[in-house]
Amino acid sequence: MPGHADTSDRAPAYTHGYGAAVLDSHRARTAQNSAAHLLPLLRPGQQLLDVGSGAGTITADLARIVGPQNVTALEVSEQSAEITRAELVRQGLGAVRVLVGDAQALPLADDSVDVVHAHQVLQHLPQPVAAIAEARRVTRPGGVIALRDSDYEGFRWYPEVPAIDRWLALYLRAARANGGTPDAGRRLLAWAHEAGVEDVASGSSTWLYATPETRAAWAETLAGRLTAGPFAQQLEREQWADAAEREAIAAEVLAWAEDPDGWFSLLHGEVLARV
């Protein structure tokens, strides 16, 4: 497409993968709990691009607002695109178009959408500024770019558990080795400015796990990622944590979730950029 950047030598790597521990967690995401900063700006009939649609649950919520025929979802591989498609079909929203492509070189024409939404995407990309510049390219004048990303180094929890410190250190190491930026949330405003977007509003929000149900769900996804899937495989391959250590960390994380005083807050940075 005209004007897009060539990032063919910088393909993104997804540290989490698409195993059950990841997808079970991602399917709990909704537009209300993950894209509340964008919702007041949405209207029926807007053309919306959802970059990194993943489990498809946020995509589905957005599609119900603007109309499924007006939504394009983008995923990085056919495997992940099929996960999105399956969820949309399950929810009766098969009219959403699902494409495979790179957020850093979007397969869309200039000025072709009114809204670009990306949730937990930029932290995984080797060139996040290029992705924002691409979002700006495909967004019509007057449109909006909505970004939300975690800031892993802003996560806080209680009680203090050395196993959780170890999990975080391992994740930060793995994500950075894969070309990602796990503290992306705090950088979104600067990245938007670097991409040439001047009208930018920045904010932040959190997810909190402090009930027996939410603690258990969060601990189970951490434990599952430590014991199976690409993250676990990377730790084993690089000899950063062997199976015995990973299983011990997972067991301690699960034990933490049973503490009635357990509290875990995940920090996210947010940006609304007007084009």
N, C-alpha and C positions, 0 to 999 in steps of 0.2 A: 504494500500500500504506500501511497506517496508520503514521504517525509518520515517514515518510521526508522528507528535506529537499528543497526545491525548488531545483534548481541548473540549471534550463533555460537561464538566461542565462550559464552558465559551462561550456559544453561543452568537453571536453578536446581539445587538439590534439596529434597524435602526430608529433613532430619527425622520427623515423626513416623513417616510411612502411613499405611492405610489398614493396619490391623484392627482387630476388634476393640482393643483397649483405646485406640485413637478414635475410631468412628463412634463408639458408644458415647464418648465424651462430646464429640463434635455434634452429634445429633441432639444434644440438649440445648444447642444454641438456637436462638430465635432472633427475629428483628428487634423485639422489645429488649432482650437482655444483651444484645450484641451490636445493635445499630440504632439505638435510641436517638443519637445525635443527628441522624439523617431523617428520621421519620417525619418531623414537621415540614420538611421541604418536598415531600413526595406527593404527586398528584396523578390521578388516572390519565393515561395517554402518554406519559413521559417515556422516552426510550432510555432504558437502563441497562448498563453493562455491569455484571457482577463478576469481578476478577477473583479467581481462586474460590470457586463456589463450593468445593469440597463435598460435605455430606448433604448439601442441598436444602437444608432446613431454613436457613436465612433467605436463600434465593426464593424459596416458595413463599415466604411471608412477603417479601418485596413484590413478587409477581402478583399476589392478590391485591396489592394496592395500585400498581400502575397498569396491570393487565398482563397476563402471561405472554400474549402475542407481542408485547413491547419489550421483552426481556431477553438479553443474550447473556449466557453464563460461559465463563472461560475457565478451562482447567489445563494443566500442563501436560497431561498424558491421556491416552484413550482409557486407561485403567481408571484414573480419577474422574474423567468425564462421565464414564458409565455409572459411577457411584452417584453423581449428581442426577443423571437422567433417571435412574431407578427411583430415587426419592421423589422427583417431580412427577413421574408417572403415578407413583403410589398415592400422591396427593391430588391427582386429577389435573395436573398442570403441565401436561405433555407438550403444550404449545410453546413453551420456553425453548429457545434455540440454544443448544450446548455445543460449544466449539472447543477444539484443542489448539493451544497456542501459548506463546510466551508473553507474559505481562510486560516484558521489557521491549517487545516488538509486536504490538497488538495487531491482529489480523482484521482490522477495521479501517474504514476510510476516515479522512479528516472530517471533523464536525458532524459526526454521525449519531451521537447520543446526547441526551440531556443530563444524565447522571452516570458517574462511574463510582462504584462501591467496591472497596477492598477491605476485607477483615482478616487480620492475622496473616497477611501475605508478604508485605515488604520486608519483614524480619528474615525471611528465607531467601531473599534475592541478592545476588552478588552486586547488582546495580539498581538499588531502590530509586535513586534520583531519575534514572532513565525510565523507570516504570511510571513515575509521576509525570514526567515530561510526555510520555506516550498517552497517559490518561488525559492530559491537557490537550494534546493534539486531536484526540477523537471526540472531545467534548465541545459542543456548540457554545458560542458566546451566550452568556447568561446561565449556563449550566453549572453543575456543582460536582466536585470530587470529594468523596467521603472516605476517609482512611481511619482505621483503628488497628493498633498493634500493641502487643504486650511489651512490658519492660521487666524482664525476668529479674534483673538486679534490684528492682523495686518491690519484689514479692516479700511479704512478711508473714510470719506464723508464730504460733504459741501452742503448747510449750516448745521450748527450744529442743530440737532433736538433731544430734550430729548426723544421723543418716540423711535427713533432708538437706542439710548443708552439703553433704557429699553428692547427693543427687543433683543439686543445683550446679555445683562445680563441674560435674561431669557433663551436664547438659550444655552449659556455657562453652565448654571446651569443644564439644562435638559440633554445636551449631556454628561456631566460628571457624572450625576446620572445614565445614561445608560451605563457607563463603557467606554465612548469614550474619545478622546483627541482632542478637537476642535482647539488647536494650533499645530496640527500635522505637518504642513508644515515646521516649523523651526526644527523639531526633526528628519526628515527623514534621514539625514546624520548620526546622532548618532545612530539611530535604525539600519541602514544598517551595521554600524561597529559592533554593539552589536550582530547582527545576523551572524557575521563572514565573511562579504563581505569586502574585502580589496580594490579592485579597484573600487572606487566610485567617480563619478563627480556630484557635487551638483550645483543647480541653482535655480532661482525663476522667476516667471512671474505673470502678473496680468490680470484680466478682468476689464474693465472700462465701467461704465454705465454713460454716460454724454450727450446723445442725448435724445430727447423726447421719441423716441421709446424704447431705451434700459432702460431708467429710468422707464418708465411705466411697462415694462416687469419685471424688478427686484422688483419694489414696489408691483406689483400684486402677485408675488410668495411669498413675505414676508407676505403680508396681508392674502393671502389664507391659508398659513400655521398657522397663528395665530388664524384663525377662524374655521378651520376644519382640521381633520386628527389627527394622533398620537401626534404631538407636542402640539396642542391645547388641546387634551384630557389629556395629561400629566400635563399641566399647571393647568387645572381644577381639576384633581384628587388630585394633591399635594397641591392644594390651594395656588399656587404661583401667579396666575393671573386669576381673574374670567372673565366671558364672557364680562361684561361691559368694563373692562379694556382692554381686548384683542381687542375688537371692536374699542375702542378709539385709541389704538396704530395703528391698521390697517388703520384707517381713516387718521391719521396724516402722516403715511408713504406714502399713496396714494397722499396726498396733497403735500408732499415734491417732489414727482416726477413731479409735474406740474411747479415747479420753474425752469425757464430757466437757472439758475446758478447751478442747481443740479448736483452733481458729486459724484460718489461712486466707489471706487477702492477696489477690492478683491485680497489679496495677496495669492500666492500659492508657496509652496516649491516643488522642483523637484529633482529627483535623477535618474541617469543612473549608474547602477552597473554592471560591467563585471564579469562574473563567470569564 
